[in-house]
Amino acid sequence: MCGRAWGHPDVVRELLAHGADADLHEDRGSGDSPLGWALRGSHPETVELLRVAGRESDGSSSR
C-alpha cells in the first residue's frame, strides 16, 4: 500500500477491495506496516479500515 494514500480513505478502501495486504510490512526503511503509518499520520478513518481488514485476514470478526 502506498503511504500517500493514508490521508485518503477512499483510496485505501479501493486498494483493500482489490487485494492489497493490510498487514504487509516494509522490507526496507522502518519495517512498518500500513497501520503503523496511518497511526503516526493521525488518519483515524484509515486506521479503522486497516484494523478491520487485518481482523478479516486473520479470520477474526470481533471488534
Residue pairs with C-beta under 8 A, 6 or more apart in sequence:
1 12
1 15
1 20
1 21
1 22
1 24
1 34
2 15
3 37
5 11
5 12
5 15
5 46
6 12
6 34
6 37
6 38
6 41
6 43
6 46
7 41
7 43
7 46
9 43
9 45
9 46
9 49
12 34
12 46
12 49
12 50
13 49
16 22
16 49
16 50
16 53
21 57
22 33
22 34
22 35
22 50
22 53
22 54
22 57
23 33
23 34
23 35
23 54
23 57
24 33
24 34
25 31
25 32
25 33
26 32
26 33
30 36
34 50
35 47
35 50
35 51
35 54
38 46
38 47
38 50
39 47
55 61
55 62
55 63
